[in-house]
Amino acid sequence: MTGPDTLTREAHAKINLALAVGRPRESDGMHPIASWMAPIGLCDTVTLRRLGDDEPSRFEIDWAPDAVRPTPIDWPIERDLAACAVRALEAESGAPLPVAMRIEKRIPVGAGLGGGSSDAAAALLGVREMFGLPVPDERLAAIAHGLGSDAPFFLEDGPALVTGFGETIERTPRVTGAETIALFVPPFGCATGAVYAAYGSIDAGAFRSDLAADLARAAVVRSADLFNDLAPAAERVEPALTEFRIRIESAASVRAHITGSGSAVYAVCDGRAEAERVVESTRRFVGPIAGIIARFMQ
């Protein structure tokens, strides 16, 4: 049994409301994490069209007209995580799965928002549905984890506590205490590998996994409680990020948080009116900084 010949999925960005990072394991240098992650309204659009059995798959990536920070698509298309997702399902099923896939991007690259992983998850879900593949959720999650540590999170909706090396997902209650965020994207990105390397040279203290878990399970967003162990490392890798964050805080009288490995910065807001005030204050006093109002996707 097969599904529709054409389908479209939204691939949402995420923010890290809490991110605890441990010391790397010796075997591969990977860092264990405990993170409270929440999807937000900012999204890429992934469109799939089934091709004939004798046609090769085709992949296309373009920036949407309303993208806040378009950057060159300077990586080989066959290395894009969404294209790799299709190849991974072909390997799993033992048969070609010819599709034309187009990604209309809005999530900035190198911003700590998980755009590539979200696109990959959308591709996995879409291709499974389109071809009626008998791949259970648990196996799909394992395939997703092989593509990127954030990818399993995006296979289901809503916030979650993500632990281990990204493979353990505990869905958590609906986020309360804040409805929206004001998201700011600087004109530069942060390389995740470089940020983790810098983190290794920082005296980060104890692995605060229990704190991240407690916050995620309580599900109440209070700006003063939020934390990101990677933030100092991101600001070390990109010193301009420190000034960017401080100027936002000064202009809008808010506490600004770095998400993931950077470079995007967000402030939690009570509602849209508050988010509009934060964005407008920043535009007026800081200059042409890209501000986005985004709601939590529950």
Secondary structure, DSSP 8 states (H G I E B T S, - for coil): ----SEEEEEEEEEEEEEEEE----TTT----EEEEEEEEEEEEEEEEEE--TTS--EEEEEE-TT-SS-----S-GGGSHHHHHHHHHHHHHTS---EEEEEEE-S-TTSSS-HHHHHHHHHHHHHHHHHT----HHHHHHHHHHH-TTGGGGGSSS-EEEEETTTEEEE----BS-SEEEEEE-SS---HHHHHHHHTTS---S--HHHHHHHHHH-B--GGG-EETTHHHHHHH-THHHHHHHHHHHHHTS--EE-TTSS-EEEEESSHHHHHHHHHHHHHHH-S-EEEEEEB--
